[in-house]
Amino acid sequence: MKAFVVEKYGKDGARAAEVPEPVIGDRDVLVRVSAAGINPLDKLVRNGEFKQFLKYKRPFVLGHDVAGVVTQVGSAVRGFEVGDEVYARPRDLRVGGFAEFIAIDVDDVAPKPASLSLEEAAAVPLVALSAWQVLVERAHVRPGQKVLIHAGAGGLGSTAVQLAKHLGATVATTVNPRNEELVRSLGADVVVDYTKEDFSKVLSGYDLVLDSVGGANLEKSLTVLKPGGLAVSAVGPPDAAFAKQIGAPAVMGLVMSTLSRKIRKRARALGVRYEFFFMEASGSQLRKLGALYDSGKLRPVIDSTFPFDRTLEAMAYLEQGRTKAGKVVVSMEPDND
């Protein structure tokens, strides 16, 4: 089958290839890929940013978001049949959405939301699971709380703005002014034009900040939190809890604790908390999220769609910062340009 694989780590490490079709295990479903989402995580994995603890055997197929049709089910699989339309964020070490077929653990798969096309569904899993796991599972956002979501027009940001609003929060976000109308339509109550304003000068008293920018932006985010508030970053320095999450050796926990020492010390001095976030695959959470998409509480935001044979171009388009809002998707349908 056709696929895009990581042959070596680095910017030029991915290429098109012919690889064997996956062989499914007892608990797997084989999915014919209809569309796949592009994520910043694809670049990080391709570049080897996580190679110390995600031990991929190269060459491996890249791609963390997928939507498609079930073509085969393992002997222990219940609840899915050949012909079902599904979506998933396959678990780490089993990613592979940039291919014609992928075998996915049944626990990671959910029925595609009926209201979404397969291309729309492919834009959803990673960012929706990330938003859910931060806002619902970790921060337990409640009505009346104040939540700041950086980059509210991005893939993660546009999803998190909607979910935070659904949970009853007052939602602030930082955007380029061209996207103000979009984020307000998604539910943002307070919109900060980061090209003209310093969010840390105009916002205060927030319960939660979700950061996907990192660096100085993360440090400033600590200052807008109220005492006891939480800053969660998907791009900031990893912490010891992350090492435990992925089952890394104890020495790796010490390394990660050291990497995040500065930001954690700063947070303590301000009376707030910092946590690193790395999402986990979950078919059961995707079912809950699917209901929110079908009820109109959430909607995908798609910047552009590329044909499958231009997957590397789609990755470059995202890496070069050319997206205006939302996700980039690659489609197996031949009529997409």
C-alpha positions in Angstrom: 0.0 0.0 0.0 1.0 3.6 -0.4 2.1 5.4 2.7 4.3 8.2 4.0 7.0 6.9 6.4 9.7 8.3 8.6 12.9 6.7 7.3 15.3 8.9 9.4 14.7 11.6 12.0 14.9 15.2 10.8 13.1 17.7 8.6 13.8 15.7 5.4 13.2 12.3 7.1 9.7 11.5 5.7 9.0 10.1 2.2 6.5 8.3 0.2 6.8 4.6 0.1 5.2 1.2 -0.7 4.8 -0.8 2.5 2.9 -4.0 3.4 -0.7 -3.7 4.5 -1.1 -4.0 8.3 -1.8 -7.4 9.8 -4.5 -7.1 12.5 -4.4 -8.6 16.0 -7.3 -10.0 17.9 -8.3 -6.6 19.3 -7.7 -4.6 16.2 -9.9 -3.1 13.5 -8.4 -2.6 10.0 -9.5 0.7 8.5 -9.3 1.9 4.9 -8.3 5.5 5.4 -10.5 8.1 3.8 -8.8 11.1 5.3 -6.1 12.0 7.8 -5.5 15.2 9.9 -2.1 16.9 10.0 -0.9 18.0 13.4 2.2 19.8 14.8 2.8 16.5 16.6 3.6 14.8 13.2 6.5 17.2 12.8 7.8 16.7 16.3 7.7 12.9 15.9 9.3 13.1 12.5 12.1 15.2 13.9 12.8 12.8 16.7 11.7 15.2 19.5 10.2 12.2 21.5 12.6 9.5 20.4 14.0 9.1 23.9 10.7 7.6 25.1 8.6 6.8 22.0 10.7 4.0 20.6 9.4 3.8 17.0 11.1 1.3 14.8 12.0 3.0 11.5 10.7 3.2 8.9 7.3 3.8 10.4 4.1 5.4 9.0 3.3 8.9 10.3 -0.1 10.3 11.0 -2.0 10.8 14.3 -5.5 11.4 13.1 -7.6 9.2 10.9 -11.1 8.7 9.6 -12.2 5.8 7.4 -14.2 2.6 6.9 -13.7 -0.7 8.7 -12.6 -3.5 6.3 -11.7 -6.2 8.8 -12.2 -6.9 12.6 -10.1 -9.0 14.9 -11.6 -12.1 16.6 -12.0 -10.4 20.0 -13.6 -7.1 18.6 -17.1 -6.4 19.6 -19.2 -3.4 18.5 -17.7 -2.8 15.1 -18.4 -4.4 11.8 -17.0 -4.3 8.3 -18.4 -1.1 6.6 -18.6 1.0 9.7 -17.4 4.6 9.4 -15.0 5.4 12.2 -12.5 7.9 13.5 -9.6 7.7 15.8 -6.3 9.0 17.2 -4.3 5.8 17.3 -2.2 5.3 20.4 1.5 6.2 20.4 3.7 3.6 18.7 0.8 2.5 16.6 0.1 5.7 14.6 0.0 5.6 10.8 -2.8 7.6 9.4 -0.8 8.7 6.3 -1.5 5.4 4.6 -4.2 3.6 2.6 -4.9 1.2 5.6 -4.2 1.3 9.3 -4.7 -1.3 12.0 -6.0 0.3 15.2 -6.7 -1.1 18.7 -10.4 -1.2 19.2 -10.2 0.8 22.4 -8.9 3.8 20.4 -11.7 3.8 17.8 -15.2 5.4 17.8 -18.0 5.6 15.3 -17.7 8.7 13.1 -20.1 11.5 14.2 -23.1 11.2 11.8 -23.1 14.9 11.2 -19.5 15.1 9.9 -18.0 14.0 6.6 -15.1 11.7 6.8 -12.8 14.6 6.0 -14.3 16.7 8.8 -14.0 13.8 11.2 -10.3 13.4 10.3 -9.7 16.9 11.7 -11.2 16.1 15.0 -9.6 13.3 17.2 -6.3 14.6 18.4 -7.4 18.2 19.1 -10.8 17.2 20.5 -9.3 14.6 22.8 -6.7 17.1 23.9 -9.3 19.7 24.7 -11.4 17.2 26.6 -8.5 15.8 28.6 -7.4 19.3 29.7 -10.7 21.0 30.3 -12.8 18.0 31.6 -10.4 15.4 32.9 -7.6 17.5 34.3 -8.9 21.0 35.1 -12.6 20.0 35.8 -13.8 23.3 34.3 -17.1 24.4 35.8 -19.7 27.1 34.9 -18.6 30.5 35.9 -14.9 29.8 35.8 -12.5 31.9 33.6 -10.4 30.1 31.0 -7.7 31.6 28.7 -7.0 29.6 25.5 -4.1 30.8 23.5 -4.2 30.7 19.7 -7.9 30.3 19.6 -8.1 30.0 15.8 -5.7 27.1 15.7 -6.6 23.4 15.6 -6.5 22.9 19.3 -7.5 26.4 20.2 -10.7 26.5 18.1 -11.8 23.2 19.6 -11.0 24.2 23.2 -12.8 27.5 22.9 -16.0 25.7 21.9 -15.7 23.0 24.6 -14.9 25.6 27.4 -17.9 27.6 26.4 -20.1 24.5 26.4 -18.8 23.8 29.9 -20.0 27.2 31.0 -16.8 29.0 31.3 -16.0 32.6 30.4 -13.6 32.2 27.6 -10.7 34.5 26.6 -8.4 33.8 23.7 -5.5 35.4 21.8 -5.7 35.6 18.0 -4.6 37.5 14.9 -7.2 40.2 14.3 -8.3 38.5 11.0 -9.7 35.6 13.1 -11.6 37.7 15.7 -15.0 37.0 14.0 -14.3 33.3 13.8 -13.4 32.9 17.5 -16.3 34.9 18.6 -18.6 32.6 16.6 -17.0 29.7 18.4 -17.9 31.2 21.8 -15.0 33.4 22.8 -16.1 36.1 25.2 -12.9 38.1 25.4 -10.6 38.4 22.3 -7.1 39.8 22.6 -5.3 40.9 19.4 -1.8 39.6 20.1 -0.4 41.8 17.4 -1.3 45.0 19.3 -2.0 43.9 23.0 -0.1 42.1 25.7 -2.6 39.6 27.1 -0.8 39.7 30.5 -1.6 43.4 30.8 -5.3 43.1 30.1 -6.3 39.8 31.6 -6.3 38.7 35.3 -8.0 36.3 37.7 -8.2 33.3 35.4 -8.7 29.7 36.7 -7.0 28.0 33.8 -4.7 28.8 30.9 -4.3 26.4 28.0 -1.0 27.2 26.2 0.0 25.9 22.8 2.6 28.6 22.1 5.3 28.0 24.9 8.3 30.1 25.7 7.8 33.6 27.0 4.1 33.2 26.3 3.9 30.4 28.9 5.8 32.4 31.5 3.5 35.4 31.1 0.4 33.1 31.3 1.3 32.3 34.9 0.7 36.0 35.8 -3.0 36.1 34.6 -4.0 33.2 36.9 -5.7 33.7 40.2 -4.1 32.1 43.3 -4.3 28.3 42.9 -4.9 28.6 39.2 -3.5 26.2 36.6 -1.5 26.7 33.5 -1.4 23.6 31.2 1.0 23.6 28.2 1.1 21.2 25.3 4.4 22.6 24.2 6.1 23.7 27.4 8.8 21.7 29.2 7.8 18.2 30.3 7.5 17.4 34.0 7.9 14.3 36.1 4.2 13.5 35.9 4.6 13.1 32.1 7.4 10.6 32.6 5.1 8.6 34.9 2.2 8.8 32.4 4.3 7.2 29.6 6.0 4.7 31.9 9.5 6.1 31.4 12.3 5.0 33.7 12.8 6.9 37.0 15.9 8.6 35.6 13.8 10.1 32.8 11.5 11.5 35.5 14.4 13.3 37.0 15.5 14.7 33.7 12.0 16.0 32.9 11.7 17.4 36.4 14.9 19.3 35.8 13.7 20.6 32.4 10.6 22.1 34.0 12.2 23.3 37.2 12.3 26.9 36.1 8.7 27.3 35.1 7.5 25.3 38.1 9.5 27.5 40.5 8.1 30.6 38.9 4.6 29.1 39.2 5.1 28.4 42.9 6.4 31.9 43.5 3.1 33.2 42.1 0.9 30.8 44.0 -0.2 29.0 40.9 0.5 25.6 39.2 2.1 24.4 36.0 1.5 21.1 34.3 2.7 19.6 31.0 0.1 17.9 28.8 0.5 15.0 26.4 -2.8 13.5 25.2 -3.8 9.9 25.3 -5.8 7.9 22.8 -9.4 7.1 23.9 -12.2 5.7 21.9 -14.7 6.1 24.8 -13.9 9.9 25.0 -14.3 10.2 21.2 -17.8 8.7 21.6 -18.7 11.5 24.1 -17.2 14.1 21.8 -19.0 12.7 18.8 -22.3 13.3 20.6 -21.3 17.0 21.1 -20.5 17.3 17.4 -23.8 15.7 16.4 -25.7 18.0 18.8 -24.1 21.1 17.3 -22.2 22.0 20.5 -18.9 21.5 18.6 -17.9 21.9 15.0 -14.6 21.3 13.2 -12.7 24.1 11.7 -10.7 23.2 8.6 -8.2 25.5 6.9 -7.5 23.4 3.8 -7.6 20.0 2.3 -4.8 18.3 0.3 -4.9 15.2 -1.8 -3.2 12.2 -0.2 -0.3 12.2 -2.7 0.6 15.7 -1.5 0.8 14.8 2.2 4.4 16.1 2.5 3.2 19.4 1.0 0.4 19.5 3.5 2.9 19.0 6.4 5.1 21.8 5.0 2.1 24.1 4.7 1.4 23.7 8.4 5.1 23.9 9.4 5.5 27.2 7.4 2.7 28.8 9.4 0.5 29.3 6.3 -2.7 28.1 7.9 -5.2 30.9 8.7 -7.5 28.9 11.0 -8.2 25.3 12.0 -6.8 22.0 10.8 -5.1 20.8 7.6 -6.5 17.5 6.2 -5.3 15.1 3.5 -8.0 13.2 1.7 -8.0 9.9 -0.3 -10.8 11.3 -2.5 -9.4 12.0 -6.0 -11.3 15.3 -6.5 -9.7 17.2 -3.7 -7.1 19.8 -4.8 
